[in-house]
């Protein structure tokens, strides 16, 4: 009877696809000659090295605990593996030692999770410093991603990706280096964006551009903090449906680059983009009226709902609509926007716009 009870308890978990994997340990000076020799935390000298890890094959549910400062490119060789620090550890993958362009590349793998690792010093010029591509269920969380000369993190051609609780920043001068935080989308010929991408609770600062989502449907971008950016904080373009941008805090942005906005939906050309933009706190946006705004609905945006945003201390318009229509703009508070023109809302050749029940201390200007 006891055996039947135990089997009855375990069987639902097995049928649900739960994977109970092995545990491995990795550090830069590891001397293990096989992954099986690196299963005991009691002997750090016998952990696996990065080179051995990249050449091995793992099983879904396996966990690789990491510690130390690595100087090689990390390439997860199998799907379904989780990477995280050993207890009390602080694993770092540093691209400066070997002048790496890229320090992490996860391609054609599914359900890989990276948790609590620091990535730094990859140039990110030819390819992003940290890349997830062509996979489902990919997650990066609680990581620090820093000091790429150009592109820090990219999700490319992925489904159900999660970017959560990361800190992304650079010590490079964003006025000189095209430093970008999170980029999901077209990075070159025949590369595309992410579907069902969730980006939340991240902090991005001292970059040129913050979160850039291209060619992506059903994206949820929320509860992020973005500041000290020379350009736009959140940009969503060529993404037709199911997108939500909400509960973000954005300040001290658009300081140098013209034609940038705290939040931008759509662009001047290309496919349509639709989003719900709500509950965001936006302040200290420095571009003038013709160059940038708190929220920009650009020419390819369609049928957006913009509501319950608080926007203040913006040199350009609080909300700008450019050559687009089908939008509803309501229940927003816009204060001290348009310091040059006093336009809380600026609309240029708009289509059908329903604007109502906003609290504005400036004017609504419409140019047909």
N, C-alpha and C positions, 0 to 999 in steps of 0.2 A: 504494500500500500504506500509506504514512504517513497519508494522508487517511482511509483506512478505520480505521486504528488510533485516530486522534484521535476520529473519529465514534463508534467503539465505546466509548471512554472517557467521552465526554460524554453519550451517549444515555441511560445508566441514570439519571444525575442529572436529566435533563429529564423522563424518565418518572416519576421519584419525586416530581415536583412541586416541585423546588427553584426558588426564585425569586431571580433575580439582578437586584436593583433599582438605582436611581440613588441618589446621595448629595446631600443638600441641607444648607444651613446657615442657622441662624436666630438672631437676637439682637434685643433690644428696639428698637434704633435702626436696624434694617435698612431699606434704601431700595429693594430690588429690587421691580420691578413685576410679576414673574412668578417662579414657582418655578425655571424654567429659568435665570434670571439669577442664582440663588442657589446654583449648583452648585460654585463655586470657593472654597476656604478662603483664598485669597491676598488677598482684598479684603473684610474684615469689614464695611465700610460698605455693601457690596452684598449682604449677607445678607437673607433674607426677614424680615419682621416677623411678630408673632403674628397680626395681623389678616389678612395675606396668607395665612399658613399655614391659618388656619381656613376661608378661602374657596376654597382650592385643592382639587384632587383628586390623590391619589397612587396608586401601584401597589403590589401586594404585593411585599415585598422591599426597598422603599425605606427608607433610613435618613435621619433628620433629626438633625443634630448641633446642639446648643444651647449658648449661653453668655449670661451676663448675667442681670440681674434683671428679670423680666417682671412687669407689674402687671395683665394682662388674663386673663380666663378662657381656658384652653386647651381646645379641642374637636378631637380628632383627627377629620379629615373622611373618612378612608378606612380600610379594613381592611388588615391585613398590614404595618403600618408600625412601625419601631422608632425610639424616641427615646432619645438618650443625649448626654452632654456631649462637646464638642470636646476634643481632647487638652489636658489641663491646665486645662480649664474647670470652672466650678461654676455651672450654671444653677439659678436660683431663680424660682419663681412665687410672688409675695408678694401676698396678698389685702388687706393692711392699707392699701395706697396708695389703692385705690378702694373700700374697705369692701365687699369681695366676700364673699358667703356661701360660694361655691364657687369653687375655682381650677382644677379639672380635671374634665372630664365626657366620658367615653367611653361612648356609648350606641349600640346597634345596630351595633356593629362587631365583627369577629373578628380574632384573632391580632395584637392590638396589644401591643407590649412597651414598657414605660417603665423605663429603667435609669439610676440615678445622678442623679436630679433631686431638688431640695429643694422641698417644698410647705409653705407657711407662711401663717399669718395669715388664712385664710378662716374665717368664723365657724362654719360647719358646723351651723347651727341649723335652717334650713328644709330644706336638703339637706346631705349629707355634703360635707366640704371636697374630698375626692377620691372620685370615683364611677366605677365600672365597672359597666355594666348591659347586659343583653340581648345577650350575646355569648359566643363560644366561643374558648378558647385565649388568654385575656387574662392578661397577666403584669405585675406591678410588682415590681421588685427593686432592692436596693442604694440605695433612696431614703430621704430623711429627710422625715418628715411630722410637722409640729409646730405647736402653738399654735392649734388649733381650739378654740373655746369649747365645742363639744359633740362632734360626730362627725368623726373624722379620715378614716377610709377605709371604704368600703363596696363589697362585691361583691354585686350584686343580679340574680337571675335569670340566672346565668351557668353555663357548663359548662366543665370543665377549666381553671379559673382557678388561677393560682400567685401567692402572696404570699411573697416570699423575701428575706431579708437586709436588711430595712428597719429603720429606727429610728423609733419613734413615741413622742412624748412631748409634754408641755405644761407651760408655765410658769404656767398658771392654777391656782388653788387647787381641787383635785378635791373638796374638801368643799363648795364653793360652786357650781362649774360642773360640769355633768353631762358631763365629758369622757370620750369613749369612743375606744378605739384602733381595732380592726378589728371591723366589724359586717357580718355576712353574713346577710341575712334580711329579715324584715318591718319596713319602715320607715314604713309608712303603708298606706292602703287598697290592696288588690290588688297589693302588691309582695311578692316572694318571694325565697327564698334561692338558694344555689348548689349545684350537683351536681359531684362529683369535684373538690372544692376542696382545694388543698394549701397549708398555711400552715407555713413552717418557717424556722428560723434568724433569726427576727426578735427585736428587743429593744423592749420596751414598758415605760414607767415614768412616774411622776407623772401618773397618769390616775385617773379614777373606776373604770372598767371596762376590762379588757384585750381579750380575744378573745371575741366573742359570735357564735355560729353558730346561726342559726335556720332551720328548714325546709330542711335540707341533707342530702343523702345522700352516702355515700362520701367523707367528709371525713377528711383526714389532717393532724393538728395536732401538730407535733413539733419538738424541738430549739429551742424558743423560750425566751427569758429574760424573765420578767415580774416586776417588783418595784415597790415604792413605789406601791401602788394602794389607794385607799380602799374598794374593793369587790372583787368577784370577779375572778379572773385569767382563767379559761377557762370559758365556759358553752356547753353544747351542748343544745339542746332542739328538740322537734318534728322529729327527724331519725331515721328508723326503722332504718337499717341501714348496715353497711359503714363505720362511723366508728372512727377510732383516735386516741387522745390519748397521746403517749408521748415520753419523753426530754426533757421540759420541766423547766426550773428555775424555781421559783416561790417567792418569799420577800417578807416585809414587805408583806402584803396583808390585805384585809378590815379595814382599820384604823378605819373610821368607820361604814360602812353596815351596818345589821342585815341578817340573812338572806342573807349572801353567803358564798361558799366559795372556796377556792383553785381547785378543779375541781368543777364541777357538771354532772351529766348528768341531764336531765329537769327537770320543773317540777311545780307542783301540779295543773295541769289541762292538757288538750289531748292531742295525739297521742303515741304511744309513741316513745321514744328508746333506741337500743342503741349501746354503744360498748365497745371494748377500751381500758382505761386501764392503762398499764404503764410501768415504768421512769422514773417522774417523781420528782424531788427537790422536796419541799415542806417549808418551814419558816417559822417566824415568822408564823403565822396568828393574828389577834388576836380574832376573835369568840368569844363563849362557846358552850357546848354547844348551847343551844337555837336559836342563830342561825346558826352556821356551823361548818364542818369543813375538814379537809384535802381529803377527797374526799367529795362528797355524791351519793348515788344517790337522786334525789327520786322523787315518786309516779308519774310517767309513765315512769320508766326501766324497762327490761325486759332480762333476759338479758345483763347486762354481765359482762365478765371484768375483774377488778381484781387485778393481780398485780405483784410485784417493784417496788413503790413504796417509797421511803424518806420517812417523814413524821416530823417531830419539831418540838418547841417550838410546839405548837398549843393555844390556849386551849380550843377546842371539842374534839369527838371527832376522832380521827385519820381514821376512816372512819365515815360515817353513812349508814344506809339508812332511808328514810322511805316507808312504805306501798307498797313495790315488791318485786318478787321475780324469781326465775329467775337470780339472780346467783351467780357463783363468786368468792370473795375468798381469795387464797392467796399465799404467799411474800412477803408485805409485811412491812416492818419499821416499827413505830410506837413512838416513844419520846417521853416527856415531852409526851404529848397529854392533853387533858382536864384542864387544870390546876385546874379547879374541881371536877370529878367523878372524875377519874382513869379515864375511859372511853376506852380505845384504839379500841373499836368500839361504836357506839351504834345500835341497831336498834329502830324504832318500828313495830309492827304489820307486820312483814315477811312476805313470801310465802316461797316455797321458796328458801332461801339455803344454799349450800355454802361454809362457811368453814373453812379448814384450813391447817396448816403456816405460820402467821404467827408472827413474833417480836414479842410485845407486852409492854410493861412495865406496862400497865394492864389493866383488866377489859373483858370483853365484856358489855354490858348490853342486855337484850332486854325490851321492853315490848310485851305483846300487847293 
